[in-house]
Amino acid sequence: MIFLYNIFINFLIFGMKVLSLFNDKTKKGVEGRKQSLELVKKAFSKTDKILWMHAASLGEYEQGLPVLEKLKEEFPTHKILITFFSPSGYENVVKKKHIADAVCYLPFDRKSTVKEFVSQFDCELFFTVKYDYWYNLLDELKRKNVKTFVISALFYERQSFFTTYGKWFVKQLTQNITWFFHQTQHSYVLAKSIGLLNSSVTGDTRFDRVKQLRLRNNHVDFVEEFLGKEKGIVFGSSWQAEEKIAKIVSEKNERLKIIIAPHDLKRVENLKEIFPTAVLYSELQKDTQTLKHSNAQTLIIDSIGILSKLYSYADIAVVGGGFHDAGLHNILEAATFGVPVIFGNKYKKNPEADQLILDEGGKPFENENSAAQFVLDLFKDEKMLLEMSENAEQFVIKQPYSSELILQKILSL
């Protein structure tokens, strides 16, 4: 089976190189991997003690970061390496302030490539987040006696582990993973059913992070002035479906204030066409008098890094990604501020959405029209709006501090 796996890796590499000729995102990943070895050689000596976190993309990075921060507190003299598979994760982190001594792409999972990469430093502890498994890497770490963990592990029925050919993959995890820290009881039970016994339920580490959001200064310039005394909706990480909801709501209730932070800033020009009287956030930054001369109902956020703060101003949040297969974006950043969360019903890889729905702090919809109508009705029902707000807040508050549970278990092993 390892022979077939290595053939798969070679096909994967070849496919990505071909795709990179036509796709800028893939090209960044392929070109970036050529720099990974030199980056770690420059950052570390072969005797440096390393704490290594791997994340497929930005969402997994956010889940792993609370654990990495606690490990750094426990081992202040150790250096930190963060690797990514996708360009979206890498580019978002490498451009910002972070705690790592080196951030790079994870090399392609060829045995010789991985062996050379890992030999450049003394890795004492490695963890991957959620479900990004690379078997030659795990095997090499095991060979070097590195303690290896899976943080916020999430198993579900459609994974290869639960197929007729999945026994080899399970065997690799059994041999190479020290401990699994599961997000949910369901994931824990599934893992146990295939023999992955070294595991425990510790919850989702993202709750630790979003709880911290409430404690910081969440002020965003101009937002209070824009809202005035009116109710406000934040459309976070919006795609076209969420923008359609915003349009319906704006046409049926002109008093409501709408803030749209698109998933992709390339959508800003489209948004200006959909909402011709809207104000751009960048315009307010250039001219502080803009709001005084505008009665705009809609504010378009054409900058990055402030969405989680914007949720603190919302009466309702509509979070993007759930109306198509791209996947639901982060709903916890809104819920932590006690904001009811509305989203599309394609969220099956987001177990937190199921729980928020059960706790009546959020609600999914099959289409944009029904979601828009619910938002309009909710603003008319003050009692229900207040109840959903309290439910959303309690949903976050009641979650355990996962990173602390994980740290204590790691230290005991």
C-alpha positions as CSV (number, residue, x, y, z in Angstrom):
1,M,0.0,0.0,0.0
2,I,2.9,2.4,0.7
3,F,3.9,1.9,-3.0
4,L,0.5,3.0,-4.1
5,Y,0.5,5.9,-1.7
6,N,3.9,7.1,-3.1
7,I,2.5,6.8,-6.6
8,F,-0.5,9.0,-5.6
9,I,1.9,11.6,-4.1
10,N,3.9,11.7,-7.4
11,F,0.6,12.2,-9.3
12,L,-0.4,14.9,-6.9
13,I,2.8,16.8,-7.4
14,F,2.6,16.4,-11.2
15,G,-1.0,17.6,-11.2
16,M,-0.3,20.6,-9.0
17,K,2.7,21.6,-11.3
18,V,0.4,21.4,-14.4
19,L,-2.4,23.3,-12.7
20,S,0.1,25.9,-11.6
21,L,0.5,26.9,-15.2
22,F,-3.1,28.1,-15.2
23,N,-4.0,28.8,-11.5
24,D,-2.2,31.5,-9.5
25,K,-3.1,30.0,-6.2
26,T,-1.6,26.6,-7.1
27,K,1.4,28.3,-8.6
28,K,2.1,30.1,-5.3
29,G,2.0,26.7,-3.4
30,V,4.3,25.0,-5.9
31,E,6.8,27.9,-6.0
32,G,6.6,28.4,-2.3
33,R,7.6,24.8,-1.5
34,K,10.9,25.4,-3.3
35,Q,11.8,27.8,-0.6
36,S,10.8,25.7,2.5
37,L,14.1,23.8,3.0
38,E,16.2,27.0,2.8
39,L,13.8,28.8,5.2
40,V,14.2,26.2,7.9
41,K,18.0,26.0,7.4
42,K,18.2,29.7,7.9
43,A,15.9,29.8,10.9
44,F,17.1,26.8,12.9
45,S,20.3,24.9,13.7
46,K,20.2,21.1,13.8
47,T,20.3,21.2,17.6
48,D,17.4,23.7,18.1
49,K,14.5,22.2,20.0
50,I,11.4,22.8,17.9
51,L,7.6,22.9,18.5
52,W,6.0,22.3,15.1
53,M,2.4,23.0,14.1
54,H,1.0,22.0,10.7
55,A,-2.2,23.4,9.4
56,A,-3.8,22.8,6.1
57,S,-5.1,26.4,5.8
58,L,-6.1,29.5,7.8
59,G,-9.1,27.9,9.6
60,E,-7.0,25.1,11.0
61,Y,-4.3,27.6,11.9
62,E,-6.8,29.4,14.1
63,Q,-7.8,26.2,15.7
64,G,-4.2,25.2,16.5
65,L,-2.9,28.6,17.6
66,P,-4.3,28.6,21.2
67,V,-2.5,25.3,21.8
68,L,0.7,26.5,20.3
69,E,0.6,29.6,22.4
70,K,0.3,27.6,25.6
71,L,3.1,25.3,24.6
72,K,5.3,28.3,24.0
73,E,4.5,29.5,27.5
74,E,5.5,26.1,28.9
75,F,8.6,25.8,26.7
76,P,9.8,29.4,26.3
77,T,13.3,28.5,25.0
78,H,12.0,26.2,22.2
79,K,11.7,27.6,18.7
80,I,8.5,27.4,16.7
81,L,7.8,26.2,13.2
82,I,4.4,26.6,11.4
83,T,3.8,24.9,8.1
84,F,0.8,25.1,5.7
85,F,-0.5,23.2,2.8
86,S,-2.5,25.9,1.1
87,P,-1.4,29.4,0.0
88,S,-4.4,31.1,1.6
89,G,-3.3,30.0,5.0
90,Y,0.4,30.7,4.4
91,E,-0.1,34.2,2.9
92,N,-2.5,35.3,5.6
93,V,-0.1,34.3,8.4
94,V,3.3,35.1,7.0
95,K,2.3,38.8,6.4
96,K,1.1,39.3,9.9
97,K,2.7,39.3,13.4
98,H,3.0,35.7,14.7
99,I,4.8,33.7,17.3
100,A,6.7,31.5,14.9
101,D,10.4,31.6,14.2
102,A,9.7,30.2,10.7
103,V,6.6,29.9,8.6
104,C,6.7,27.9,5.3
105,Y,4.8,25.5,3.1
106,L,4.9,21.8,4.1
107,P,7.2,20.1,1.5
108,F,5.5,17.5,-0.8
109,D,5.2,14.2,1.0
110,R,8.0,12.3,-0.8
111,K,10.1,10.2,1.6
112,S,13.5,11.7,0.7
113,T,12.2,15.3,0.7
114,V,10.5,14.9,4.1
115,K,13.6,13.2,5.6
116,E,15.9,16.0,4.5
117,F,13.5,18.7,5.8
118,V,13.0,17.1,9.2
119,S,16.8,16.5,9.6
120,Q,17.4,20.3,9.7
121,F,16.3,20.7,13.4
122,D,15.5,18.7,16.5
123,C,11.7,18.4,16.6
124,E,10.5,17.6,20.1
125,L,6.7,17.9,19.5
126,F,4.6,18.0,16.3
127,F,0.9,18.4,15.9
128,T,-1.4,18.6,12.9
129,V,-4.8,20.2,13.1
130,K,-8.2,18.6,12.3
131,Y,-7.4,16.0,9.6
132,D,-4.4,16.8,7.4
133,Y,-2.4,13.6,7.5
134,W,0.8,13.0,5.4
135,Y,2.1,9.5,6.0
136,N,5.7,9.8,5.0
137,L,6.0,12.8,7.3
138,L,4.3,10.9,10.2
139,D,6.5,7.9,9.6
140,E,9.7,10.0,9.6
141,L,8.7,11.8,12.8
142,K,8.0,8.4,14.4
143,R,11.4,7.2,13.4
144,K,12.9,10.2,15.2
145,N,10.8,9.5,18.3
146,V,8.8,12.7,18.0
147,K,5.6,13.0,20.0
148,T,2.9,13.5,17.5
149,F,-0.7,14.8,18.1
150,V,-3.9,15.7,16.3
151,I,-5.6,18.8,17.6
152,S,-9.3,19.3,17.1
153,A,-9.5,16.0,15.4
154,L,-12.6,15.5,13.3
155,F,-13.6,12.1,12.0
156,Y,-16.7,11.6,9.8
157,E,-18.2,8.7,8.0
158,R,-17.2,9.6,4.5
159,Q,-13.4,9.5,5.2
160,S,-11.2,6.9,3.6
161,F,-10.6,5.3,7.0
162,F,-14.1,3.9,6.9
163,T,-13.9,2.3,3.5
164,T,-12.8,-1.3,2.6
165,Y,-9.3,-0.1,1.6
166,G,-8.9,2.2,4.7
167,K,-7.2,-0.3,7.0
168,W,-3.7,0.7,5.8
169,F,-4.4,4.4,6.6
170,V,-5.7,3.4,10.0
171,K,-2.6,1.3,10.7
172,Q,-0.4,4.3,9.9
173,L,-2.3,6.5,12.3
174,T,-2.2,3.8,15.0
175,Q,1.5,3.5,14.7
176,N,2.5,7.1,14.3
177,I,0.1,9.3,16.3
178,T,0.7,9.6,20.1
179,W,-2.8,11.0,20.9
180,F,-5.9,12.4,19.2
181,F,-7.8,15.3,20.8
182,H,-11.3,15.2,19.3
183,Q,-13.7,18.1,18.7
184,T,-16.8,16.1,19.3
185,Q,-18.0,12.9,21.0
186,H,-19.2,11.7,17.5
187,S,-15.6,11.9,16.2
188,Y,-14.3,10.2,19.2
189,V,-16.7,7.3,18.9
190,L,-15.9,6.9,15.2
191,A,-12.2,6.8,15.8
192,K,-12.6,4.2,18.6
193,S,-14.7,2.0,16.2
194,I,-11.7,1.6,13.9
195,G,-9.2,1.0,16.7
196,L,-7.8,4.5,17.3
197,L,-7.8,4.1,21.0
198,N,-5.3,6.8,22.1
199,S,-7.8,9.6,22.1
200,S,-10.0,11.9,24.2
201,V,-12.7,14.5,23.7
202,T,-11.4,18.0,24.4
203,G,-13.7,20.2,22.3
204,D,-12.9,22.8,19.7
205,T,-9.9,25.0,20.4
206,R,-11.5,27.9,18.4
207,F,-13.8,28.6,21.3
208,D,-10.7,29.5,23.4
209,R,-9.8,32.0,20.8
210,V,-13.2,33.6,20.3
211,K,-13.6,34.0,24.1
212,Q,-10.5,36.2,24.0
213,L,-12.1,38.4,21.4
214,R,-14.6,39.8,23.9
215,L,-11.8,40.9,26.2
216,R,-9.9,43.1,23.7
217,N,-10.7,46.6,22.4
218,N,-13.2,46.0,19.6
219,H,-13.6,49.6,18.5
220,V,-13.8,50.2,14.7
221,D,-13.6,53.7,13.5
222,F,-16.8,55.2,11.9
223,V,-19.0,52.2,12.6
224,E,-20.9,53.8,15.5
225,E,-21.5,56.9,13.5
226,F,-22.7,54.8,10.5
227,L,-25.2,52.8,12.6
228,G,-26.5,55.8,14.6
229,K,-29.5,54.6,16.6
230,E,-30.6,52.0,14.0
231,K,-30.3,48.2,14.1
232,G,-27.4,46.7,12.2
233,I,-26.7,43.5,10.3
234,V,-23.1,42.3,9.5
235,F,-22.7,40.1,6.5
236,G,-19.4,38.4,7.2
237,S,-17.2,36.7,4.6
238,S,-20.1,37.1,2.1
239,W,-20.5,35.4,-1.2
240,Q,-23.1,36.2,-3.9
241,A,-25.9,34.4,-1.9
242,E,-25.4,36.5,1.2
243,E,-25.2,39.6,-0.9
244,K,-28.6,38.7,-2.4
245,I,-30.0,38.4,1.2
246,A,-28.6,41.9,2.0
247,K,-30.2,43.3,-1.1
248,I,-33.6,41.9,-0.2
249,V,-33.4,43.1,3.4
250,S,-32.3,46.6,2.3
251,E,-35.2,47.0,-0.1
252,K,-37.8,45.8,2.4
253,N,-36.6,47.7,5.5
254,E,-34.7,51.0,4.6
255,R,-34.0,51.8,8.2
256,L,-31.8,48.8,8.9
257,K,-28.1,49.4,8.5
258,I,-26.1,46.9,6.5
259,I,-22.4,46.2,6.8
260,I,-20.9,43.8,4.2
261,A,-17.4,42.3,4.5
262,P,-17.0,40.2,1.3
263,H,-15.0,36.9,1.4
264,D,-13.0,38.2,-1.6
265,L,-12.2,41.9,-2.0
266,K,-12.5,41.4,-5.7
267,R,-16.2,41.5,-5.0
268,V,-16.1,45.1,-4.0
269,E,-16.8,46.4,-7.5
270,N,-19.8,44.1,-7.8
271,L,-21.1,45.3,-4.5
272,K,-20.9,48.9,-5.6
273,E,-23.1,48.0,-8.6
274,I,-25.6,46.1,-6.4
275,F,-25.6,48.9,-3.7
276,P,-24.9,52.1,-5.7
277,T,-25.4,54.4,-2.7
278,A,-23.2,52.4,-0.4
279,V,-20.1,53.9,1.3
280,L,-16.7,52.2,1.1
281,Y,-14.8,51.9,4.4
282,S,-11.7,53.2,2.6
283,E,-13.6,56.4,1.7
284,L,-14.3,57.0,5.4
285,Q,-10.6,56.6,6.2
286,K,-9.7,59.1,3.6
287,D,-12.4,61.6,4.4
288,T,-13.9,61.6,7.9
289,Q,-16.7,64.0,6.7
290,T,-18.1,61.4,4.3
291,L,-20.8,60.1,6.7
292,K,-22.0,63.6,7.4
293,H,-22.8,64.1,3.8
294,S,-24.3,60.6,3.2
295,N,-27.5,58.8,4.3
296,A,-26.1,55.5,3.0
297,Q,-27.8,52.4,4.3
298,T,-24.9,50.1,3.4
299,L,-21.2,50.1,4.4
300,I,-18.9,48.0,2.3
301,I,-15.7,46.8,4.1
302,D,-12.9,46.9,1.4
303,S,-10.1,46.1,3.9
304,I,-9.1,43.0,5.8
305,G,-8.5,42.2,9.5
306,I,-11.5,43.9,11.1
307,L,-14.4,41.5,10.6
308,S,-14.3,39.9,14.0
309,K,-14.5,43.4,15.6
310,L,-17.4,44.3,13.4
311,Y,-19.5,41.5,14.8
312,S,-19.4,43.3,18.2
313,Y,-21.6,46.0,16.6
314,A,-24.1,43.6,15.0
315,D,-27.7,42.8,16.1
316,I,-27.7,39.9,13.6
317,A,-24.9,38.3,11.6
318,V,-25.2,36.5,8.3
319,V,-22.1,34.4,7.7
320,G,-21.1,33.4,4.2
321,G,-20.2,30.1,2.6
322,G,-23.2,28.0,3.7
323,F,-25.2,28.3,0.5
324,H,-22.7,26.4,-1.7
325,D,-20.0,23.7,-1.4
326,A,-17.2,26.1,-0.6
327,G,-18.1,25.6,3.1
328,L,-19.4,27.8,5.9
329,H,-17.1,30.4,7.3
330,N,-16.4,31.1,11.0
331,I,-19.7,31.5,12.9
332,L,-18.1,31.6,16.3
333,E,-16.6,35.1,16.0
334,A,-20.2,36.4,15.8
335,A,-21.7,34.1,18.4
336,T,-19.2,35.1,21.0
337,F,-20.6,38.6,21.0
338,G,-24.1,37.3,21.6
339,V,-25.2,37.8,18.0
340,P,-27.8,35.4,16.3
341,V,-26.1,33.8,13.3
342,I,-27.9,33.1,10.0
343,F,-26.3,30.9,7.3
344,G,-26.9,28.4,4.5
345,N,-27.6,24.8,5.2
346,K,-24.4,23.3,3.7
347,Y,-22.3,23.2,6.8
348,K,-21.8,19.4,7.5
349,K,-18.1,19.8,8.2
350,N,-18.9,22.4,10.8
351,P,-20.2,20.5,13.9
352,E,-20.3,23.8,15.9
353,A,-23.1,24.9,13.6
354,D,-25.2,21.9,14.6
355,Q,-24.8,22.7,18.2
356,L,-25.5,26.4,17.8
357,I,-28.7,25.4,16.0
358,L,-29.7,23.0,18.8
359,D,-29.0,25.8,21.3
360,E,-31.3,28.1,19.3
361,G,-28.6,30.7,18.8
362,G,-28.4,30.3,15.0
363,K,-30.5,29.2,12.1
364,P,-29.7,27.6,8.7
365,F,-31.7,28.2,5.5
366,E,-32.1,26.4,2.2
367,N,-32.3,29.5,0.1
368,E,-31.7,33.3,0.2
369,N,-35.3,34.4,0.2
370,S,-36.3,32.4,3.3
371,A,-33.2,33.6,5.1
372,A,-34.0,37.2,4.2
373,Q,-37.6,36.9,5.4
374,F,-36.4,35.4,8.7
375,V,-34.0,38.3,9.2
376,L,-36.8,40.8,8.6
377,D,-39.2,39.0,10.9
378,L,-36.6,38.7,13.6
379,F,-36.1,42.5,13.7
380,K,-39.8,42.8,14.3
381,D,-39.8,40.3,17.2
382,E,-37.7,41.9,20.0
383,K,-38.3,39.0,22.4
384,M,-37.1,36.4,20.0
385,L,-34.1,38.5,18.9
386,L,-33.1,38.9,22.6
387,E,-33.5,35.1,23.3
388,M,-31.4,34.1,20.2
389,S,-28.7,36.6,21.3
390,E,-28.5,35.2,24.8
391,N,-28.5,31.6,23.4
392,A,-25.6,32.4,21.1
393,E,-23.6,34.0,23.9
394,Q,-24.2,31.1,26.3
395,F,-23.3,28.6,23.5
396,V,-19.8,30.0,23.5
397,I,-19.5,30.6,27.2
398,K,-20.3,27.0,28.2
399,Q,-17.6,25.4,26.1
400,P,-14.5,24.0,27.9
401,Y,-11.1,25.6,27.6
402,S,-9.8,23.0,25.2
403,S,-6.3,24.3,24.9
404,E,-5.7,23.9,28.7
405,L,-7.1,20.3,28.6
406,I,-4.9,19.5,25.7
407,L,-1.8,21.0,27.2
408,Q,-2.2,19.0,30.5
409,K,-2.6,15.8,28.5
410,I,0.5,16.5,26.4
411,L,2.6,17.2,29.4
412,S,1.5,13.9,31.0
413,L,2.5,11.8,28.0
